[in-house]
Amino acid sequence: MGQKKLSIPIITDVDRNIDGVEMIRCSYYSVQSDSPIPNWSISTVNNNSSILLLNIEAILLGPTNKGDEFDSVEDIDSMYIFAEQNQGLFVDINDIWVPFHWFGVEKVEQGLVYRISQEKFSLCWKLRHDYISFDEFNTEIAYQEDIKLRFSQKETNAFNDWTKAQIFRSREIYQESRGDYLQKFKE
């Protein structure tokens, strides 16, 4: 029995015409390290080896606490909790450019979560990081028909709720510390 093929959540942002192709910039989450982290292990089907991690970018496919999809605010928080519990790691938000026609809709709004296959994500990632040219990218996607990303309403709701909670918490922190900030300016 083969490994389950998991997709990657991407969050829509803005559209641009790049060399005549309508593209959507999409954000994705990763756990990264910019310093060496000793005593980790990597597991594959027949191997569990100790490793030293250097400059990793681990693309998150789902929450670190359970399941394959971000069902709730707690699932999104789990990414940050995981990074905080593992010294040297941090959560980063990066972006890729995705062809508009892959979305299979007439209009793409900002802040929607879609799921993209690992293969298509890798192709877009290579373009974004200049591993392939835009011409090579276009040649590659020209042979691929009927590509449709999967819209995830459940994850869209979870990320929107999480963003609202972050804004609310920032306001609370500001209001709680407002006197301290004003005092510093008066002195």
Phi, psi and chi 1 to 4 in degrees:
 res  aa     phi    psi   chi1   chi2   chi3   chi4
   1 MET       -  129.7 -177.0  174.1 -161.1      -
   2 GLY   -79.2  167.7      -      -      -      -
   3 GLN   -71.0  144.9 -102.1 -171.5  -29.8      -
   4 LYS   -66.7  132.3 -177.2  177.9  173.5 -177.9
   5 LYS   -86.3  112.5  -73.9 -155.3  169.4 -158.9
   6 LEU   -97.5  149.7  -61.5  173.4      -      -
   7 SER  -104.9  170.0   56.8      -      -      -
   8 ILE  -111.9  131.5  -62.0  161.8      -      -
   9 PRO   -77.2  131.7   27.4  -31.5      -      -
  10 ILE  -126.7  145.7   55.3  174.7      -      -
  11 ILE  -114.4  122.9  -57.0  170.0      -      -
  12 THR   -67.7  146.4   57.6      -      -      -
  13 ASP  -129.7  -97.4 -171.3   13.0      -      -
  14 VAL  -118.3  160.4  -61.7      -      -      -
  15 ASP  -108.5  149.6   65.2  -33.3      -      -
  16 ARG  -146.6  150.9  -65.2  -76.3 -177.0  -89.2
  17 ASN   -94.9  114.2 -173.5  -53.5      -      -
  18 ILE  -113.8  111.9  -58.4  175.1      -      -
  19 ASP    49.9   42.6  -68.0  -19.8      -      -
  20 GLY    84.7    2.3      -      -      -      -
  21 VAL  -115.2  126.4  177.6      -      -      -
  22 GLU   -74.9  123.5 -167.9  171.2   -2.9      -
  23 MET  -126.5  152.5  -56.8  -76.8  -80.8      -
  24 ILE  -116.6  126.2  -55.0  -66.5      -      -
  25 ARG   -77.9  131.6 -176.8  174.6   63.7 -161.8
  26 CYS  -129.0  141.2  -62.5      -      -      -
  27 SER   -93.3  152.4  -58.8      -      -      -
  28 TYR  -143.1  159.2   65.4   91.3      -      -
  29 TYR  -102.5  143.8  -75.0   84.6      -      -
  30 SER  -142.7  157.2   64.4      -      -      -
  31 VAL  -102.5  129.1  172.7      -      -      -
  32 GLN  -130.9  165.0  -65.0 -172.3    4.9      -
  33 SER  -141.2  136.2  168.6      -      -      -
  34 ASP  -114.2   14.4   52.4   11.7      -      -
  35 SER  -139.8  157.0   61.3      -      -      -
  36 PRO   -62.4  139.4  -21.2   31.8      -      -
  37 ILE  -126.7  108.6  -54.9  174.0      -      -
  38 PRO   -81.4  164.6   28.5  -31.9      -      -
  39 ASN    65.0   39.1  -57.5  -41.0      -      -
  40 TRP  -102.6  168.0  -87.3   60.3      -      -
  41 SER  -133.2  156.5   63.4      -      -      -
  42 ILE  -124.3  133.4 -171.8  166.9      -      -
  43 SER  -112.9  132.2  -63.0      -      -      -
  44 THR  -126.2 -175.9   58.8      -      -      -
  45 VAL   -53.2  -48.2  175.9      -      -      -
  46 ASN  -117.6   22.1  -65.9  -41.7      -      -
  47 ASN  -150.5  141.8 -172.4    7.6      -      -
  48 ASN  -139.6   90.2 -173.4    4.3      -      -
  49 SER  -107.0  145.5  -59.3      -      -      -
  50 SER   -75.3  144.1  -64.7      -      -      -
  51 ILE  -142.9  164.3   58.6  171.1      -      -
  52 LEU  -109.6  119.3  169.1   67.1      -      -
  53 LEU   -86.1  132.4  -67.6  178.2      -      -
  54 LEU  -131.4  121.5  -62.5  171.0      -      -
  55 ASN    48.9   57.7  -65.9  -31.9      -      -
  56 ILE   -83.6  155.9   67.1  162.7      -      -
  57 GLU  -136.7  102.6  179.7 -175.0   13.9      -
  58 ALA  -100.4  112.2      -      -      -      -
  59 ILE   -74.0  128.0  -48.9  -56.3      -      -
  60 LEU   -83.9  126.8  -70.2  168.3      -      -
  61 LEU   -94.8  -21.7  -53.6  179.4      -      -
  62 GLY  -170.3 -174.0      -      -      -      -
  63 PRO   -66.4  154.0   20.9  -27.6      -      -
  64 THR   -85.0   -7.3   57.7      -      -      -
  65 ASN   -96.5  -25.8   59.9  -13.4      -      -
  66 LYS  -178.6  161.4   63.7  170.2  174.7   54.1
  67 GLY    63.0  180.0      -      -      -      -
  68 ASP  -103.2  -14.7  -62.3  -24.5      -      -
  69 GLU  -131.6  156.0  -65.0 -171.5   -2.3      -
  70 PHE   -82.5   98.5  -65.7   95.0      -      -
  71 ASP   -86.4  -20.5  -64.3  -26.2      -      -
  72 SER  -152.7  171.5   65.6      -      -      -
  73 VAL   -59.4  -39.1  168.6      -      -      -
  74 GLU   -61.8  -35.8  -67.9   76.8   23.9      -
  75 ASP   -64.0  -40.0  -73.1  -12.9      -      -
  76 ILE   -69.9  -42.8  -61.9  165.0      -      -
  77 ASP   -57.7  -30.8  -76.2  -21.4      -      -
  78 SER   -60.1  -30.2   74.8      -      -      -
  79 MET   -62.2  -46.1  -65.3 -175.8  -62.7      -
  80 TYR   -71.7  -37.6  -67.4   93.8      -      -
  81 ILE   -63.0  -43.4  -68.0  167.8      -      -
  82 PHE   -58.2  -46.6  172.5   77.8      -      -
  83 ALA   -64.4  -41.4      -      -      -      -
  84 GLU   -65.1  -31.7  -71.2  169.6    6.2      -
  85 GLN   -81.3   -9.3  -68.6  173.2  -17.6      -
  86 ASN  -123.4   96.0  -67.9  -80.9      -      -
  87 GLN   -52.9  134.4 -173.7  175.3   -2.2      -
  88 GLY    97.9  -11.2      -      -      -      -
  89 LEU  -100.6  152.3  -64.8 -178.2      -      -
  90 PHE  -147.9  155.5   60.7   92.0      -      -
  91 VAL   -89.9  132.1  174.8      -      -      -
  92 ASP  -126.0  151.6 -158.5    6.1      -      -
  93 ILE  -113.1  119.5  -57.7  171.6      -      -
  94 ASN  -119.4 -179.0  -60.7  -63.0      -      -
  95 ASP  -141.8  158.4   63.8   81.7      -      -
  96 ILE  -135.6  163.8   56.6  172.5      -      -
  97 TRP  -106.6  129.8  -70.9   94.8      -      -
  98 VAL  -122.1  133.0  178.4      -      -      -
  99 PRO   -57.3  133.3  -24.1   33.9      -      -
 100 PHE   -55.4  -41.6  172.5   79.0      -      -
 101 HIS   -65.8  -17.2   69.3  -86.8      -      -
 102 TRP   -66.5  -22.9  -72.5    6.8      -      -
 103 PHE   -76.7  -22.9  -68.5   89.2      -      -
 104 GLY    68.0   27.0      -      -      -      -
 105 VAL  -132.6  166.9  -65.0      -      -      -
 106 GLU   -79.3  -29.1  -70.5 -176.3   28.3      -
 107 LYS  -143.9  138.7 -176.3  174.5 -179.6   -6.1
 108 VAL  -111.7  119.8  175.2      -      -      -
 109 GLU   -89.3  156.0  -64.8  177.3   22.3      -
 110 GLN   -71.3  141.6 -172.5  177.2   36.1      -
 111 GLY    88.9   11.0      -      -      -      -
 112 LEU   -91.5  143.3  -57.4  178.0      -      -
 113 VAL  -100.8  125.4  177.1      -      -      -
 114 TYR  -119.1  159.3  -78.0   82.0      -      -
 115 ARG  -109.9  131.2  -74.2  -80.9  173.4  163.5
 116 ILE  -121.0  143.8 -174.0  172.3      -      -
 117 SER   -66.4  156.7   72.1      -      -      -
 118 GLN   -62.2  -35.8  -67.3  179.5   31.6      -
 119 GLU   -65.8  -46.2  -63.9   78.4   18.5      -
 120 LYS   -68.7  -38.4  -59.2  -61.0  177.2 -105.5
 121 PHE   -60.8  -46.1  177.7   88.6      -      -
 122 SER   -59.8  -39.9  -65.1      -      -      -
 123 LEU   -62.7  -46.0 -176.4   62.4      -      -
 124 CYS   -66.4  -36.3  -65.8      -      -      -
 125 TRP   -64.7  -42.4 -173.6   91.9      -      -
 126 LYS   -61.6  -40.7  -72.9  177.4 -176.2  177.7
 127 LEU   -63.0  -47.7  174.1   66.9      -      -
 128 ARG   -61.5  -33.8  174.2   66.5  174.5   88.2
 129 HIS  -102.1   17.0  -66.0  -78.8      -      -
 130 ASP    60.7   31.2  -62.9  -36.5      -      -
 131 TYR   -82.8  -22.7  -74.8   97.0      -      -
 132 ILE  -134.8  154.5   60.2  173.1      -      -
 133 SER   -82.4  166.8   69.7      -      -      -
 134 PHE   -64.4  -35.1 -159.9   76.9      -      -
 135 ASP   -62.5  -43.8  -72.0  -19.9      -      -
 136 GLU   -63.6  -40.5  -69.7  171.1  -58.4      -
 137 PHE   -60.1  -48.7 -179.4   80.9      -      -
 138 ASN   -61.0  -40.6  -83.8  -26.4      -      -
 139 THR   -61.6  -43.9  -60.3      -      -      -
 140 GLU   -63.3  -44.6 -175.6   74.5   28.0      -
 141 ILE   -78.6  -17.9   67.0  171.9      -      -
 142 ALA   -63.8  -29.5      -      -      -      -
 143 TYR   -89.1   -0.5  -63.6  108.5      -      -
 144 GLN  -107.4  115.1  -58.8  170.5    1.8      -
 145 GLU  -105.4  162.1  -63.7  179.3   19.6      -
 146 ASP    55.3   39.2 -156.0   25.9      -      -
 147 ILE   -85.7  121.9  -63.0  170.8      -      -
 148 LYS  -134.4  127.8  -62.1  -69.1 -177.0  -87.5
 149 LEU   -79.3  154.9  -54.4 -178.5      -      -
 150 ARG   -96.9  119.9 -178.0  175.2   60.3   83.1
 151 PHE   -73.0  139.3  173.2   66.3      -      -
 152 SER  -122.7   96.5  177.5      -      -      -
 153 GLN   -63.0  -41.2 -176.2   67.4   57.2      -
 154 LYS   -59.6  -44.7  172.6  177.5   54.0  177.1
 155 GLU   -73.8  -33.9  -69.9  179.6  -64.5      -
 156 THR   -59.1  -46.0  -63.5      -      -      -
 157 ASN   -62.2  -44.3  -66.8  -17.1      -      -
 158 ALA   -62.1  -46.2      -      -      -      -
 159 PHE   -68.2  -37.0  -84.1   95.6      -      -
 160 ASN   -64.1  -42.8  -74.8  -24.7      -      -
 161 ASP   -64.0  -40.2  -69.8  -13.7      -      -
 162 TRP   -63.7  -44.0 -177.4   83.5      -      -
 163 THR   -61.9  -45.3  -60.3      -      -      -
 164 LYS   -60.4  -41.1  -71.1  175.4 -171.2  171.5
 165 ALA   -63.7  -38.3      -      -      -      -
 166 GLN   -65.9  -41.5  -63.3  -54.5  -54.9      -
 167 ILE   -64.7  -44.4  -67.5  168.0      -      -
 168 PHE   -61.4  -44.5  179.3   76.2      -      -
 169 ARG   -64.8  -39.5 -178.0   65.3 -173.6  133.6
 170 SER   -61.4  -40.7  -66.6      -      -      -
 171 ARG   -64.9  -42.1  -73.9 -178.7 -178.8  150.9
 172 GLU   -59.8  -46.7  -81.0 -176.2  -27.4      -
 173 ILE   -61.5  -42.8  -69.1  168.6      -      -
 174 TYR   -61.3  -48.3  171.1   74.6      -      -
 175 GLN   -63.2  -39.3  -69.2  -60.3  -31.8      -
 176 GLU   -65.3  -32.6  -70.1  169.3    3.2      -
 177 SER  -106.0    4.0  -54.9      -      -      -
 178 ARG   -55.8  -43.7 -171.9  173.8  173.1 -174.1
 179 GLY   -60.9  -38.1      -      -      -      -
 180 ASP   -64.3  -42.4  -65.9  -21.4      -      -
 181 TYR   -65.6  -45.1  -67.9  123.3      -      -
 182 LEU   -65.5  -37.2  -66.8  175.7      -      -
 183 GLN   -61.6  -41.0 -174.5   65.5   29.0      -
 184 LYS   -61.8  -36.8  -70.3  177.8 -172.7  175.7
 185 PHE   -74.5  -29.7  -72.7  115.8      -      -
 186 LYS   -73.4  -29.6  -72.0 -179.8 -177.2  177.8
 187 GLU   -69.9      -  -65.7  175.2   -8.6      -
